[in-house]
Amino acid sequence: MYKIALLEPSSDIKGCYVHAGHNEFEPIALGYIASDLETKGFKVEIFRQGLLSVDQIIDHIKRYSPSILGLSVMTHAANSAIKIAKKAKEAIPGIYVIAGGYHPSGDINFVLNKHIDFSVIGEGERTFSELANRLLKNQNADFKEIKGICFAVDENKTIFTGNAERITKEELDAMPFPKRSRDIISKAKMHALMYPPPNKQHNVVTLLSSRGCSNNCQFCCSSAVWGREVVFRNPKKVAEELKLVVDEFGTNAFFFSDLTFNSNKKHVIALCSELAKLKETPHWYAMCTATHLDEETIRAMREAGCRKVGFGVESLSNDNLKKINKLAISAQERTRGIMECCDENGILIKAYMIIGYPWETHDSLTEFHDNIITLPADEIRISYFTPFPGSPAYKKHEDILTTNDWSKFNAIKDVVVENENGVTVDRLAKARIDAFKKFYSDNARQERIAKKIEKFPEFKESFEEFETFLRDAKVIQ
């Protein structure tokens, strides 16, 4: 039986291992690919690099001795992926290396690296299994016949076979549930602010109820993988998967990986109805937009176990929102109103913000600092504007990138675009730190949280653990 290893590499920059700054999620995409491959007769193991060095993870893979190594690559981990591919080929003669995920799908030239044999562009299941089958069982295969792959023909030229057709709703529902590693999910956590708090979370998993996003935010590279079509799973299948996870692993918290969980209200209501029927429904976190979110939906989510929602607010400036195609889905007053509704219904709120736009000015940073306390959020994340390969912003701003070192495309540690108004990297870093300190030290926020805990006392430990995290990070005294 042919063996395949699937790996999620980590960034080799200290402090960038934890995805999104504070969370450690299982590599759900690899789980789907693994279960699909197993139905086709392959033996598959999933690995996650985490805090292991390149040499350490290679030792694990070498002991498994696979014929194919599949890498799920985010941009900030692209350099690490190449190092792993090189070492894997040295350690296991004849191994094939296939890269997939957001970075290879957005950067067609990634496969020009001699240690990468193929890139899978877009959704992975159908393409990966067909490619693996031809590599291992049909050495005379014409790879040009496989849609959704890219490979190099010399050091400067690639062949892309064209986009594969999206997996349909019927096909998605017919897929086996993703393969899960107890070792990986036992280490998964939703850090910072969450209910249950991190110290009480057990075997955290990731679920999806839909694939894709119909929005076209300038900074987002999701369309490189999914296009603009959203494909929804049958809510009964999602509930069935969750029940199996709870029964097998005792999971008490999970994350919905949907890019926009509430893009279709009818789907959300039906899904929440199914989740609410379960005897034990773990508490969960999802990413939403203020569009299509209303009090009926918020209450349905809460009754189905939702305890945290993340909003892509991005900016407090209408001018910025227009420039990144977010105004239509992030109208500020509506977003604040929806946040207040979540607050009243016992849902924790995280707001995702961006600074460091190419057009950023000293005045706009001051305005951001002054207005940050107007957000009725419990937690914020402030990232630097980062045009990832495959995003509309990458094509638009490629000529003002300050580096081609992919490890610096991490959005939370490094700035990668030139500023046209003389705003320095140090100024941006100070603005980010000052905004965090102002937001979390604001008296009005403290009073609002005290009222929230009084109304929903189950959140007391979550906020206490989060306050400890903020003190340790020297965000608050």
C-alpha positions in Angstrom: 0.0 0.0 0.0 1.4 3.4 -1.0 1.9 5.8 1.9 1.3 9.5 1.8 2.3 12.1 4.4 0.4 15.4 4.6 2.0 18.3 6.5 1.1 21.8 7.6 4.5 23.7 7.8 5.0 26.5 10.3 6.7 29.9 9.7 10.4 29.9 10.6 10.1 33.3 12.1 9.8 33.3 15.9 6.3 34.4 17.1 4.5 33.5 13.9 3.7 29.9 14.5 0.4 30.5 16.0 -2.0 31.2 13.2 -3.9 34.5 13.4 -1.8 35.5 16.4 -3.7 33.6 19.1 -5.2 30.3 17.8 -4.0 26.9 17.0 -6.3 25.0 14.7 -6.2 21.5 13.2 -5.3 21.5 9.5 -8.8 20.7 8.4 -8.0 20.9 4.6 -5.5 18.1 5.0 -8.1 16.1 7.0 -10.4 16.2 4.0 -7.7 15.3 1.6 -6.5 12.4 3.8 -10.0 10.9 4.2 -10.5 11.1 0.4 -7.2 9.4 -0.3 -7.9 6.6 2.2 -11.1 5.8 0.3 -9.0 5.3 -2.8 -6.6 2.8 -1.1 -3.8 5.0 0.1 -2.3 4.9 3.6 -2.2 8.5 5.0 -0.8 10.3 8.0 -1.3 13.9 8.9 1.6 15.9 10.5 1.7 19.4 11.9 5.0 21.1 12.3 4.0 23.4 15.2 7.0 24.3 17.2 9.2 21.5 15.8 12.2 22.5 13.8 12.6 21.5 10.2 15.0 18.7 11.1 12.6 17.4 13.8 9.6 17.2 11.5 11.7 15.6 8.8 12.7 12.9 11.3 9.0 12.1 11.9 8.3 12.0 8.2 11.4 9.8 7.5 10.2 7.3 10.0 6.9 7.1 8.2 8.7 6.8 4.8 6.0 8.0 2.4 6.1 8.0 -1.3 4.4 11.4 -1.5 4.7 14.4 0.8 1.8 16.9 0.5 2.3 20.4 2.0 -0.5 22.8 2.9 1.2 26.2 2.5 0.3 29.6 3.9 2.4 32.5 2.6 4.2 33.1 5.9 5.3 29.5 5.9 6.4 29.3 2.3 10.1 29.5 3.0 9.8 26.8 5.7 7.9 24.6 3.2 10.7 24.8 0.7 13.3 23.9 3.4 11.1 20.9 4.3 10.8 19.8 0.7 14.5 20.0 0.2 15.3 18.0 3.3 12.6 15.4 2.6 14.1 14.7 -0.8 17.5 14.3 0.8 16.1 12.0 3.5 13.8 9.9 1.3 15.1 9.2 -2.2 12.4 9.2 -4.9 9.7 11.0 -2.8 7.4 13.4 -4.6 6.5 16.7 -3.1 3.1 18.3 -3.8 2.3 21.8 -2.5 -1.2 23.1 -2.2 -3.2 25.7 -0.2 -3.4 29.5 -0.4 0.1 30.3 -1.3 0.7 27.9 -4.2 -2.7 28.7 -5.5 -1.9 32.4 -5.5 1.7 32.2 -6.5 1.9 30.2 -9.7 5.7 30.4 -9.7 6.1 28.6 -6.4 6.5 25.3 -8.2 9.6 26.7 -10.0 11.5 25.8 -6.8 13.3 22.6 -7.8 12.3 20.8 -4.6 8.5 21.1 -5.3 7.3 18.7 -8.0 3.7 19.9 -8.4 1.4 22.5 -7.0 -2.3 21.8 -6.6 -4.3 25.0 -7.5 -7.7 25.4 -5.9 -9.6 22.7 -4.0 -7.4 19.7 -3.3 -9.4 16.5 -2.9 -10.2 15.6 -6.5 -6.9 16.9 -8.0 -4.6 15.5 -5.3 -6.0 12.0 -5.5 -5.8 11.9 -9.3 -2.3 13.2 -9.3 -1.2 10.8 -6.6 -2.8 7.9 -8.5 -0.9 8.8 -11.7 2.4 9.4 -9.9 2.4 6.1 -8.1 0.4 3.8 -10.3 0.9 5.1 -13.9 4.4 6.3 -14.5 3.6 7.1 -18.2 0.8 9.4 -17.3 0.3 12.7 -19.2 0.0 15.2 -16.3 -1.3 17.8 -18.6 -4.6 15.9 -18.6 -5.1 16.6 -14.8 -7.0 19.9 -14.2 -5.9 22.0 -11.3 -2.1 21.4 -11.2 1.0 23.4 -12.0 4.5 22.0 -12.7 7.8 23.3 -14.0 9.2 22.3 -17.4 12.4 24.2 -16.9 13.8 26.7 -14.4 11.8 29.6 -15.8 8.7 28.1 -17.2 5.6 26.4 -15.7 2.6 24.7 -17.1 -0.8 25.3 -15.5 -3.4 22.8 -16.6 -6.4 25.1 -15.9 -8.8 25.4 -13.1 -10.5 22.2 -11.9 -14.3 22.3 -11.6 -15.5 23.3 -8.1 -16.7 20.4 -5.9 -20.5 20.6 -5.9 -22.8 20.6 -2.9 -23.8 17.0 -3.6 -20.1 15.9 -3.9 -19.2 17.8 -0.7 -22.0 16.1 1.2 -21.0 12.7 -0.1 -17.4 13.1 1.1 -16.2 11.1 4.1 -15.7 13.3 7.2 -12.1 14.6 7.6 -9.5 12.3 9.1 -8.5 13.6 12.5 -5.4 13.1 14.6 -6.0 12.9 18.3 -2.4 14.1 18.9 -3.1 17.2 16.8 -6.5 18.2 18.2 -5.3 17.6 21.8 -2.9 20.5 21.2 -5.4 22.7 19.4 -6.6 25.8 21.3 -8.6 29.0 20.8 -6.4 31.2 22.8 -7.0 34.7 24.3 -10.8 35.3 24.8 -13.1 32.3 24.4 -15.7 30.3 26.2 -14.8 27.9 27.5 -11.5 29.6 28.3 -8.3 28.0 26.9 -7.5 26.1 30.1 -10.9 24.4 30.0 -10.9 23.5 26.3 -10.6 19.9 25.3 -9.7 18.4 21.9 -10.7 21.5 19.9 -11.7 20.7 16.3 -12.5 22.7 13.2 -15.7 22.2 11.2 -16.9 23.8 8.0 -20.5 24.3 6.9 -19.5 26.1 3.6 -16.6 26.6 1.2 -15.8 29.9 -0.5 -16.8 33.5 -0.2 -18.7 35.7 -2.6 -17.1 39.0 -1.4 -14.1 40.5 -3.1 -12.1 42.2 -0.3 -8.9 43.5 -1.8 -6.5 42.0 0.8 -8.0 38.5 0.7 -6.6 35.6 -1.4 -9.5 33.2 -0.8 -10.7 33.5 -4.5 -7.4 31.9 -5.6 -8.6 28.7 -4.1 -12.4 28.9 -4.2 -13.3 31.5 -6.8 -16.3 33.5 -5.8 -18.8 30.7 -5.4 -20.0 29.5 -2.0 -20.9 25.9 -1.7 -22.9 24.9 1.4 -23.0 21.5 3.2 -26.2 19.9 4.3 -26.8 21.1 7.9 -27.7 17.5 9.0 -24.2 16.3 7.8 -22.5 19.0 9.8 -24.5 18.0 12.9 -23.7 14.4 12.3 -20.0 15.1 12.0 -20.1 17.1 15.2 -21.8 14.4 17.2 -19.2 11.8 16.0 -16.4 14.2 17.1 -18.0 14.7 20.5 -18.5 10.9 21.0 -15.0 10.0 19.9 -12.9 12.9 21.3 -15.0 14.5 24.0 -14.6 17.8 22.2 -16.1 20.8 24.1 -15.2 23.7 21.7 -14.8 24.1 18.0 -14.2 26.7 15.3 -16.2 27.1 12.1 -13.7 27.7 9.3 -16.3 29.2 7.0 -14.9 32.4 5.5 -18.2 34.1 6.1 -20.3 31.9 8.3 -23.5 33.9 7.8 -23.4 34.5 4.1 -26.8 32.8 3.8 -29.3 33.4 6.6 -31.5 30.4 5.6 -28.5 28.1 5.8 -27.4 29.5 9.2 -30.9 29.1 10.7 -31.2 25.5 9.4 -27.7 24.6 10.7 -28.4 26.1 14.1 -31.6 24.2 14.3 -29.8 20.9 13.7 -27.0 21.8 16.2 -29.5 22.7 18.9 -31.0 19.2 18.6 -27.8 17.5 19.8 -27.7 16.3 23.4 -24.2 17.9 23.9 -23.4 20.8 21.7 -19.8 22.2 22.2 -19.5 25.9 22.2 -18.1 27.5 19.1 -16.6 30.5 17.3 -17.4 31.7 13.8 -16.4 34.6 11.5 -19.3 36.7 10.4 -20.2 39.9 8.5 -22.7 42.5 9.7 -24.5 41.9 6.4 -27.2 39.2 6.7 -26.8 39.2 10.5 -29.7 40.2 12.6 -31.1 39.5 16.1 -33.0 36.4 15.0 -29.9 34.9 13.6 -27.8 35.9 16.6 -30.3 34.3 19.0 -30.4 31.1 16.9 -26.6 30.9 16.9 -26.5 31.4 20.7 -29.0 28.7 21.3 -26.9 26.4 19.1 -23.8 26.9 21.1 -22.1 30.0 19.6 -20.2 31.9 22.2 -17.9 34.0 20.0 -18.1 35.9 16.7 -15.3 37.6 14.8 -16.1 40.6 12.6 -13.8 41.9 9.8 -14.3 45.5 10.7 -10.9 46.3 9.0 -11.0 50.1 9.4 -12.9 52.9 11.1 -12.5 55.1 8.1 -15.0 55.1 5.2 -12.3 56.1 2.8 -10.2 53.1 3.7 -13.2 50.8 3.4 -14.0 52.1 -0.1 -10.5 51.4 -1.2 -10.5 47.8 0.0 -14.0 47.0 -1.3 -15.4 46.7 2.2 -17.9 49.5 2.5 -20.8 47.5 1.3 -20.3 44.8 3.9 -18.9 46.8 6.8 -21.0 49.9 7.1 -19.8 51.2 10.4 -23.1 52.0 12.2 -24.6 48.7 11.2 -21.6 46.8 12.4 -21.6 48.6 15.8 -25.3 47.9 16.1 -24.8 44.2 15.4 -22.0 44.0 17.9 -24.2 45.5 20.6 -26.9 42.9 19.7 -24.3 40.1 20.1 -23.2 41.7 23.4 -26.8 41.7 24.7 -27.3 38.1 23.7 -24.2 36.7 25.4 -21.8 36.3 22.6 -18.2 37.4 22.8 -17.0 39.8 20.1 -13.7 40.1 18.3 -13.0 42.9 15.8 -10.3 42.4 13.2 -8.6 45.7 12.2 -6.0 46.7 9.6 -3.5 49.6 9.6 -0.5 50.3 7.4 -2.3 50.9 4.1 0.0 52.3 1.4 -2.0 55.6 1.7 -1.9 55.7 5.5 -1.1 59.1 7.0 0.0 60.3 10.4 -3.4 61.9 10.7 -5.3 58.7 9.8 -3.3 56.8 12.5 -4.2 59.5 15.0 -7.9 59.2 14.0 -7.7 55.4 14.3 -6.2 55.8 17.8 -8.9 58.2 18.9 -11.8 56.1 17.6 -10.7 52.6 18.6 -12.6 52.9 21.9 -15.8 53.4 20.0 -15.9 49.7 19.0 -18.2 47.7 21.4 -15.9 44.7 21.0 -14.5 42.5 23.7 -11.3 41.7 21.9 -9.4 43.2 18.9 -6.8 42.1 16.5 -4.8 44.8 14.6 -2.9 43.6 11.5 -0.7 45.3 9.0 -2.0 45.6 5.5 -0.5 42.6 3.7 -1.2 41.9 0.0 -1.0 38.1 -0.2 -0.3 36.4 -3.5 -3.6 35.6 -5.2 -5.4 38.7 -3.7 -6.5 41.7 -5.8 -4.2 43.8 -3.6 -1.2 41.8 -4.6 -1.6 42.6 -8.3 -2.3 46.2 -7.5 0.5 46.8 -5.1 3.2 44.4 -6.3 5.5 47.2 -7.4 5.6 48.8 -3.9 6.4 45.6 -1.9 9.4 46.1 0.2 10.5 42.5 0.3 10.1 39.1 -1.5 10.8 37.2 1.8 7.5 35.3 2.2 8.1 34.8 6.0 7.5 38.5 6.4 4.0 38.2 5.0 2.7 37.4 8.4 0.5 40.5 8.9 1.3 40.8 12.6 5.1 41.2 12.8 6.3 42.8 9.6 5.2 45.5 7.2 5.7 44.6 3.5 4.4 47.6 1.6 5.9 51.1 1.1 4.0 54.0 2.5 3.5 56.9 0.1 3.2 59.5 2.9 6.4 59.0 4.9 4.8 56.9 7.7 7.6 54.7 9.0 7.5 51.1 10.1 8.4 52.2 13.7 5.5 54.7 13.6 3.1 51.9 12.6 4.4 49.6 15.3 3.9 52.3 17.9 0.4 53.1 16.6 -0.5 49.4 16.9 0.7 49.0 20.4 -0.8 52.3 21.6 -4.2 51.4 20.1 -4.1 48.0 21.9 -3.3 49.8 25.2 -5.9 52.5 24.8 -8.7 50.0 23.8 -8.0 47.5 26.7 -7.5 50.2 29.3 -10.7 52.2 28.4 -13.0 52.7 31.4 -16.2 52.4 29.2 -15.0 49.0 28.0 -14.3 47.8 31.5 -17.8 48.9 32.6 -19.4 47.2 29.6 -17.5 43.9 30.4 -18.5 44.1 34.1 -22.2 44.3 33.0 -21.7 41.4 30.5 -20.2 39.2 33.2 -23.1 40.2 35.6 -25.6 39.1 33.0 -23.7 36.1 31.8 -21.6 34.9 34.8 -20.2 31.9 32.8 -17.9 34.4 31.1 -16.1 35.5 34.3 -13.3 32.9 34.0 -12.9 33.6 30.3 -12.3 37.4 30.9 -10.0 36.7 33.9 -7.8 34.4 31.8 -7.8 36.9 29.0 -6.8 39.7 31.4 -3.9 37.6 32.6 -2.8 37.1 28.9 -3.0 40.9 28.3 -0.9 41.6 31.4 1.7 39.0 30.4 1.9 40.7 27.0 2.3 44.0 28.8 -0.7 45.4 27.0 -2.3 46.4 30.3 -0.8 47.0 33.8 
